[in-house]
Amino acid sequence: MSPDEIAARMTGVVAPGPAGRLEAFLPSPVAQNHAAFLAFLPDGSLACAWFGGTIEGASDISIHVSTLAPGAAQWAAPRRMSGDPARSEQNPVIFVDPDGRIVLVHTAQPAGNQDECLLRWRTLVHAGGQISAGPARELDLPRGTFVRAPIVLRDDGAWMMPVFRCVGLPGRRWTGSHDTSALAVSRDRGETWQLTEVPGSVGSVHMTVVPLGGGRLAAFYRRRQADFVHRSDSADGGRTWSAPRPTDVPNNNSSIGAIRLSDGRIALLCNPSSAATSQDRRRSLYDEIGDGGDARPDAEGGCSPVWGVPRAPLALCVSEDEGRSFPLRRIVEDGPGTCLTNNSLDGRNSELSYPALVEGPDGALHLAFTWHRRAIKYVRLAPGWIDGRGA
């Protein structure tokens, strides 16, 4: 589909798709839409947040949220939740706390300088089918701290927010070569935060925590080196972590989504491609706005990031051994996945990327992901779809 054809489908209407699934292109008033996040709200509505504007890194990029009411056949018109004229606001995360308060966390950076990012926290109000945001406050975390994955509760009630640290070296632009992962932990309902670093995590980012039960947790990581999805363990409720180690799922230096299903298996939604499967490369994530440095290896202790590996296919991978291996893999969407440009209007981008994944009370899987940088696509997979069942 051309960008204009995609735009014509961005109505939010949920309609039957192939293999009995339901799907929709979410409505949006802007040209670029990326980095979807899904969460169920207290009334059962499904909320989708993403960032949108002209192009990633531009100061008109802000957070948008749309909702799908229980039983509704159309996503609501999106509402803009942020708008800083000096910073690109990206990577929204929605969290419903134990008291039912809805919180939005997102990043805010000047242009392509991710190492200068700050985190903003807003309370959301959802009433009468409308969602709105309160004023933002800056979290007390170091500049360069990014979010992407859901906040999880620790066994003592503390909040654990997976983060990755975008580290720039003195006198050089950020390139991703020294990025690491950590958990930001709050014991006072989000008022203050302390960092717990993940050892040996240079290049392992987008940490996504999956509780396994009995105080054990697994975390899954995107890789700057575009080799494999990595995994680490915690046996003490998330207080300490092992160093990330590779799974058998390739990764293309693009985002992943991971959850534990109601049947105990781990589901991983990602692009199972890597630098070993494609020669496509681009200089940096922000080369089009002239503010992204380059991908050269940096000083000792860093890695060599790889940008531009195709972001397709989009596949649902399933593990029965707590995420150590994923032998069952089913393609959700396929296409060229070309991502050598972030432009949403010239038709050259065809990525199917940055997926979000949640399981509904009935066992249905709800997915949202970037479609050619032009739209956010929503897909509902019937219970049993993973195993080849379900209408």
C-alpha positions as a printed NumPy array, in Angstrom:
array([[  0.   ,   0.   ,   0.   ],
       [  1.103,   3.537,  -0.717],
       [  1.155,   6.106,   2.127],
       [ -2.075,   7.607,   0.736],
       [ -3.76 ,   4.2  ,   0.629],
       [ -2.706,   3.548,   4.219],
       [ -4.056,   6.938,   5.291],
       [ -7.43 ,   6.139,   3.692],
       [ -7.691,   3.051,   5.914],
       [ -6.851,   4.897,   9.14 ],
       [-10.463,   5.   ,  10.303],
       [-10.154,   2.924,  13.469],
       [-12.916,   0.587,  12.261],
       [-12.324,  -2.975,  13.474],
       [-13.056,  -5.36 ,  10.61 ],
       [-12.512,  -9.052,   9.8  ],
       [ -9.09 ,  -9.89 ,   8.433],
       [ -7.448, -13.076,   7.165],
       [ -7.683, -16.334,   9.119],
       [-10.607, -15.102,  11.209],
       [ -8.729, -12.321,  12.955],
       [ -9.925,  -8.747,  13.523],
       [ -7.851,  -5.71 ,  12.589],
       [ -7.893,  -1.942,  12.251],
       [ -5.644,   0.958,  11.32 ],
       [ -5.869,   3.444,  14.165],
       [ -6.936,   6.998,  13.318],
       [ -4.28 ,   9.702,  13.55 ],
       [ -4.003,  13.296,  12.329],
       [ -0.23 ,  13.126,  11.775],
       [  2.025,  11.609,   9.109],
       [  4.311,   9.468,  11.264],
       [  2.991,   7.028,  13.87 ],
       [  5.324,   4.694,  15.743],
       [  6.07 ,   2.776,  18.967],
       [  2.655,   1.466,  20.024],
       [  1.917,   0.469,  23.622],
       [ -1.207,  -1.424,  24.746],
       [ -2.847,  -1.568,  28.173],
       [ -6.246,  -2.49 ,  29.56 ],
       [ -7.897,   0.302,  31.566],
       [ -9.969,  -0.251,  34.736],
       [-13.29 ,  -0.235,  32.838],
       [-12.075,  -2.913,  30.408],
       [-11.278,  -0.512,  27.564],
       [ -8.111,  -1.193,  25.618],
       [ -5.816,   1.83 ,  25.324],
       [ -3.182,   2.247,  22.625],
       [ -0.514,   4.927,  23.017],
       [  2.136,   5.862,  20.442],
       [  4.226,   8.792,  19.3  ],
       [  3.43 ,  10.795,  16.203],
       [  4.354,  13.888,  14.201],
       [  6.438,  14.482,  11.086],
       [  9.551,  12.357,  11.721],
       [ 11.195,  10.743,  14.737],
       [ 13.406,  13.207,  16.573],
       [ 11.534,  16.302,  15.38 ],
       [ 10.141,  18.615,  18.049],
       [  6.567,  18.128,  16.816],
       [  6.635,  14.461,  17.839],
       [  4.222,  13.961,  20.747],
       [  2.247,  11.238,  22.505],
       [ -1.2  ,  10.2  ,  21.25 ],
       [ -3.716,   7.811,  22.849],
       [ -6.79 ,   6.098,  21.406],
       [ -9.159,   3.726,  23.21 ],
       [-11.37 ,   0.815,  22.214],
       [-14.357,   0.387,  24.529],
       [-15.492,  -3.141,  25.458],
       [-17.541,  -4.521,  22.57 ],
       [-16.918,  -1.457,  20.384],
       [-16.275,  -1.819,  16.665],
       [-14.191,   1.339,  16.237],
       [-11.241,   2.939,  17.99 ],
       [-11.954,   6.405,  19.364],
       [-10.415,   9.498,  17.802],
       [ -6.937,   9.907,  19.321],
       [ -6.144,  12.567,  21.893],
       [ -2.751,  14.249,  22.108],
       [ -1.276,  13.813,  25.589],
       [  1.868,  15.942,  25.319],
       [  3.382,  18.803,  23.339],
       [  6.834,  20.177,  24.098],
       [  7.96 ,  22.532,  21.283],
       [ 11.617,  21.923,  22.141],
       [ 11.732,  18.134,  22.541],
       [ 10.721,  15.001,  20.662],
       [  8.39 ,  13.075,  22.995],
       [  8.561,   9.329,  22.398],
       [  8.085,   5.77 ,  23.723],
       [  4.881,   5.98 ,  25.799],
       [  4.227,   3.473,  28.602],
       [  0.824,   3.231,  30.313],
       [  0.589,   1.788,  33.828],
       [ -2.545,   1.15 ,  35.89 ],
       [ -1.412,   1.109,  39.513],
       [ -2.948,  -1.133,  42.221],
       [ -5.338,   1.691,  43.197],
       [ -6.642,   2.042,  39.638],
       [ -4.776,   5.262,  38.836],
       [ -3.73 ,   5.47 ,  35.182],
       [ -0.222,   6.775,  34.564],
       [  1.608,   7.697,  31.365],
       [  5.416,   7.736,  31.25 ],
       [  7.251,   8.92 ,  28.141],
       [ 10.613,  10.177,  26.956],
       [ 11.493,  13.711,  25.841],
       [ 14.718,  14.435,  23.957],
       [ 16.218,  17.264,  21.904],
       [ 16.399,  16.061,  18.273],
       [ 18.415,  12.816,  17.967],
       [ 20.306,  13.233,  21.22 ],
       [ 18.923,  10.317,  23.184],
       [ 21.606,  10.744,  25.849],
       [ 19.934,  14.062,  26.756],
       [ 16.492,  12.501,  27.179],
       [ 14.452,  13.056,  30.325],
       [ 11.442,  11.05 ,  31.517],
       [  8.026,  12.629,  32.073],
       [  5.187,  11.25 ,  34.204],
       [  1.525,  12.203,  33.785],
       [ -1.734,  11.03 ,  35.334],
       [ -4.409,  10.1  ,  32.79 ],
       [ -8.155,  10.424,  33.314],
       [-10.514,   8.179,  31.356],
       [-14.191,   9.082,  31.665],
       [-17.142,   9.071,  29.296],
       [-15.081,   7.404,  26.614],
       [-12.605,  10.305,  26.596],
       [ -9.025,  10.238,  27.841],
       [ -7.036,  13.267,  28.988],
       [ -3.669,  13.955,  30.592],
       [ -2.671,  15.992,  33.6  ],
       [  0.474,  18.106,  33.885],
       [  3.852,  16.457,  33.457],
       [  6.597,  16.148,  36.027],
       [ 10.167,  15.072,  35.43 ],
       [ 11.327,  11.87 ,  37.095],
       [ 14.439,  11.932,  39.249],
       [ 16.475,   9.694,  36.961],
       [ 19.682,  10.448,  35.024],
       [ 19.453,  12.115,  31.617],
       [ 19.487,   9.531,  28.862],
       [ 17.09 ,   7.177,  30.664],
       [ 14.574,   5.655,  28.209],
       [ 11.467,   3.505,  28.642],
       [  9.621,   1.129,  26.357],
       [  8.288,  -1.877,  28.326],
       [  5.538,  -2.281,  30.956],
       [  6.027,  -1.479,  34.635],
       [  5.709,  -4.549,  36.869],
       [  5.091,  -4.975,  40.604],
       [  7.733,  -6.481,  42.863],
       [  6.802,  -9.016,  45.558],
       [  6.988,  -6.307,  48.241],
       [  4.752,  -3.917,  46.297],
       [  7.549,  -1.776,  44.844],
       [  7.158,  -0.654,  41.232],
       [  9.799,  -1.852,  38.78 ],
       [ 10.117,   0.151,  35.572],
       [ 12.438,  -1.386,  32.971],
       [ 14.68 ,   1.285,  31.446],
       [ 17.671,   1.526,  29.166],
       [ 20.443,   4.038,  29.571],
       [ 21.43 ,   5.92 ,  26.395],
       [ 25.043,   6.742,  27.134],
       [ 27.024,   9.27 ,  25.116],
       [ 30.756,   9.704,  25.477],
       [ 32.229,  13.153,  26.207],
       [ 32.563,  15.218,  23.059],
       [ 30.769,  12.681,  20.857],
       [ 27.2  ,  12.279,  19.728],
       [ 25.122,   9.394,  21.01 ],
       [ 25.338,   6.327,  18.751],
       [ 23.932,   3.532,  20.929],
       [ 27.353,   1.945,  21.395],
       [ 27.35 ,   2.151,  25.198],
       [ 23.657,   1.679,  25.992],
       [ 22.812,  -0.552,  28.956],
       [ 19.705,  -1.774,  30.797],
       [ 18.469,  -1.222,  34.347],
       [ 15.385,  -1.296,  36.524],
       [ 14.102,   1.949,  38.021],
       [ 12.501,   1.01 ,  41.347],
       [  9.988,   3.108,  43.292],
       [  8.797,   2.313,  46.821],
       [  6.571,   5.401,  47.1  ],
       [  4.087,   5.023,  44.222],
       [  6.286,   6.687,  41.634],
       [  7.406,   9.739,  43.582],
       [ 11.101,   8.771,  43.68 ],
       [ 13.18 ,   6.219,  41.823],
       [ 16.46 ,   4.336,  42.256],
       [ 18.322,   2.425,  39.55 ],
       [ 19.35 ,  -1.233,  39.68 ],
       [ 21.772,  -1.928,  36.838],
       [ 21.727,  -5.134,  34.802],
       [ 25.32 ,  -6.451,  34.689],
       [ 26.945,  -7.157,  31.341],
       [ 24.144,  -5.444,  29.421],
       [ 26.042,  -3.195,  27.   ],
       [ 24.021,  -3.333,  23.775],
       [ 21.045,  -5.08 ,  25.438],
       [ 18.147,  -2.612,  25.59 ],
       [ 14.333,  -2.457,  25.757],
       [ 14.393,  -4.734,  28.813],
       [ 10.98 ,  -6.424,  29.119],
       [ 10.3  ,  -8.198,  32.415],
       [  8.129, -11.329,  32.539],
       [  7.184, -12.808,  35.958],
       [  7.595, -16.58 ,  36.124],
       [  6.181, -17.188,  39.61 ],
       [  7.797, -17.975,  42.936],
       [  9.819, -14.753,  42.927],
       [ 11.518, -15.664,  39.669],
       [ 11.529, -13.362,  36.648],
       [ 12.945, -13.404,  33.14 ],
       [ 13.81 , -10.353,  31.051],
       [ 14.114, -10.12 ,  27.28 ],
       [ 16.19 ,  -7.585,  25.334],
       [ 16.527,  -5.93 ,  21.95 ],
       [ 20.14 ,  -5.921,  20.77 ],
       [ 22.051,  -2.974,  19.329],
       [ 24.352,  -5.494,  17.607],
       [ 21.387,  -6.965,  15.643],
       [ 22.247, -10.554,  16.498],
       [ 19.764, -12.315,  18.807],
       [ 17.088, -11.489,  21.36 ],
       [ 18.83 , -11.842,  24.727],
       [ 17.463, -13.071,  28.064],
       [ 18.445, -12.728,  31.719],
       [ 17.12 , -14.103,  35.024],
       [ 16.302, -12.912,  38.517],
       [ 15.722, -15.378,  41.351],
       [ 15.019, -12.747,  44.025],
       [ 12.022, -10.854,  42.703],
       [ 14.007,  -8.501,  40.465],
       [ 16.513,  -7.209,  43.005],
       [ 19.489,  -8.727,  41.162],
       [ 19.899, -10.024,  37.61 ],
       [ 22.145, -12.297,  35.607],
       [ 23.902, -10.935,  32.549],
       [ 21.879, -11.215,  29.299],
       [ 22.547, -14.267,  27.158],
       [ 21.281, -15.051,  23.628],
       [ 18.105, -16.972,  22.901],
       [ 17.544, -18.717,  19.578],
       [ 15.442, -15.842,  18.173],
       [ 17.268, -13.405,  15.823],
       [ 16.96 ,  -9.659,  16.482],
       [ 17.428,  -6.756,  14.076],
       [ 18.077,  -3.953,  16.598],
       [ 14.343,  -3.283,  16.785],
       [ 11.829,  -3.475,  19.608],
       [ 10.228,  -6.622,  21.001],
       [  7.169,  -7.476,  23.091],
       [  7.052, -10.347,  25.584],
       [  4.357, -11.649,  27.944],
       [  3.566, -14.77 ,  29.934],
       [  0.396, -16.34 ,  28.594],
       [ -2.382, -17.622,  30.845],
       [ -1.276, -21.187,  30.032],
       [  2.23 , -20.46 ,  31.392],
       [  4.077, -20.239,  28.076],
       [  6.085, -17.179,  27.048],
       [  5.038, -15.314,  23.9  ],
       [  7.555, -13.093,  22.128],
       [  6.409, -10.735,  19.352],
       [  9.297,  -9.499,  17.22 ],
       [ 11.054,  -9.375,  13.851],
       [ 13.146, -12.585,  13.739],
       [ 15.778, -11.17 ,  11.388],
       [ 19.339, -10.035,  12.023],
       [ 22.513,  -8.573,  10.593],
       [ 23.408, -12.102,   9.473],
       [ 20.294, -12.352,   7.286],
       [ 20.513,  -8.988,   5.491],
       [ 23.162,  -6.585,   4.253],
       [ 20.851,  -3.55 ,   4.475],
       [ 22.456,  -0.806,   6.548],
       [ 21.963,   2.854,   7.396],
       [ 24.417,   5.206,   9.078],
       [ 22.367,   5.879,  12.213],
       [ 18.851,   6.075,  13.578],
       [ 18.657,   9.845,  13.033],
       [ 20.746,  10.349,   9.896],
       [ 17.844,  12.075,   8.107],
       [ 17.711,  14.912,  10.608],
       [ 21.486,  15.229,  10.755],
       [ 21.613,  14.593,  14.473],
       [ 22.405,  10.965,  15.035],
       [ 26.183,  10.602,  14.921],
       [ 27.246,   7.397,  13.257],
       [ 27.548,   3.713,  14.018],
       [ 31.333,   3.505,  14.317],
       [ 32.647,   1.452,  17.232],
       [ 33.249,   3.775,  20.146],
       [ 35.809,   3.652,  22.938],
       [ 36.702,   0.526,  24.86 ],
       [ 33.775,  -1.18 ,  26.549],
       [ 31.221,  -0.388,  23.852],
       [ 29.614,  -2.327,  21.022],
       [ 29.126,  -1.702,  17.311],
       [ 25.439,  -0.898,  16.701],
       [ 23.859,  -2.064,  13.452],
       [ 21.039,   0.021,  11.93 ],
       [ 18.893,  -0.684,   8.891],
       [ 18.27 ,  -4.436,   9.037],
       [ 14.738,  -5.   ,   7.658],
       [ 11.931,  -4.883,  10.213],
       [  9.917,  -7.846,   8.964],
       [  8.426, -10.336,   9.199],
       [  6.464,  -9.757,  12.387],
       [  6.24 , -13.118,  14.132],
       [  4.761, -14.51 ,  17.321],
       [  7.283, -16.886,  18.9  ],
       [  6.287, -19.201,  21.751],
       [  8.408, -20.852,  24.438],
       [  7.644, -23.724,  26.782],
       [ 10.96 , -23.475,  28.68 ],
       [ 10.525, -20.013,  30.242],
       [ 11.909, -18.194,  27.24 ],
       [ 15.187, -20.011,  26.688],
       [ 14.089, -21.293,  23.272],
       [ 11.181, -20.523,  20.958],
       [ 10.524, -23.45 ,  18.621],
       [  6.96 , -22.418,  17.727],
       [  6.863, -19.358,  15.453],
       [  3.909, -18.007,  13.497],
       [  4.05 , -15.036,  11.149],
       [  1.511, -12.319,  11.914],
       [  2.44 ,  -9.922,   9.068],
       [  5.042, -10.08 ,   6.334],
       [  6.577,  -7.725,   3.784],
       [  9.944,  -6.312,   2.738],
       [ 10.402,  -4.524,   6.085],
       [ 12.658,  -1.894,   4.501],
       [ 13.699,   0.683,   7.096],
       [ 16.555,   2.618,   5.5  ],
       [ 14.54 ,   5.795,   5.994],
       [ 12.169,   7.052,   8.717],
       [ 10.177,   9.046,   6.187],
       [  6.461,   8.201,   6.295],
       [  5.382,   9.914,   3.073],
       [  7.764,   8.889,   0.295],
       [  6.715,   5.22 ,   0.267],
       [ 10.192,   3.797,   0.837],
       [  9.602,   2.567,   4.397],
       [  7.798,  -0.771,   4.774],
       [  8.651,  -1.767,   8.327],
       [  6.305,  -3.872,  10.499],
       [  7.816,  -3.111,  13.847],
       [  7.763,  -2.003,  17.481],
       [  5.034,  -4.417,  18.563],
       [  2.909,  -4.341,  21.694],
       [  1.186,  -7.47 ,  23.001],
       [ -1.43 ,  -8.144,  25.701],
       [ -3.717, -11.091,  26.445],
       [ -7.385, -10.461,  27.121],
       [ -9.478, -12.139,  29.84 ],
       [-10.914, -14.489,  27.206],
       [ -7.489, -15.615,  25.983],
       [ -7.535, -13.491,  22.823],
       [ -4.263, -11.767,  21.958],
       [ -4.283,  -8.06 ,  21.146],
       [ -1.404,  -6.686,  19.068],
       [ -0.444,  -3.226,  17.862],
       [  2.542,  -2.317,  15.722],
       [  4.022,   0.201,  13.3  ],
       [  2.862,  -0.155,   9.692],
       [  5.324,   1.482,   7.253],
       [  5.9  ,   4.354,   9.735],
       [  2.555,   5.713,   8.49 ],
       [  0.064,   4.029,  10.817],
       [ -0.43 ,   1.933,  13.913],
       [ -2.146,  -1.341,  13.065],
       [ -4.232,  -3.261,  15.599],
       [ -4.815,  -7.024,  15.34 ],
       [ -6.921,  -9.318,  17.535],
       [ -6.022, -12.997,  17.385],
       [ -8.664, -15.448,  18.59 ],
       [ -7.864, -17.822,  21.479],
       [ -5.923, -20.772,  20.107],
       [ -4.527, -18.896,  17.088],
       [ -0.961, -19.567,  18.195],
       [ -1.577, -23.322,  17.984],
       [ -3.464, -23.164,  14.704],
       [ -6.91 , -23.166,  16.292],
       [ -9.622, -20.559,  16.593],
       [-11.727, -18.759,  14.024]])
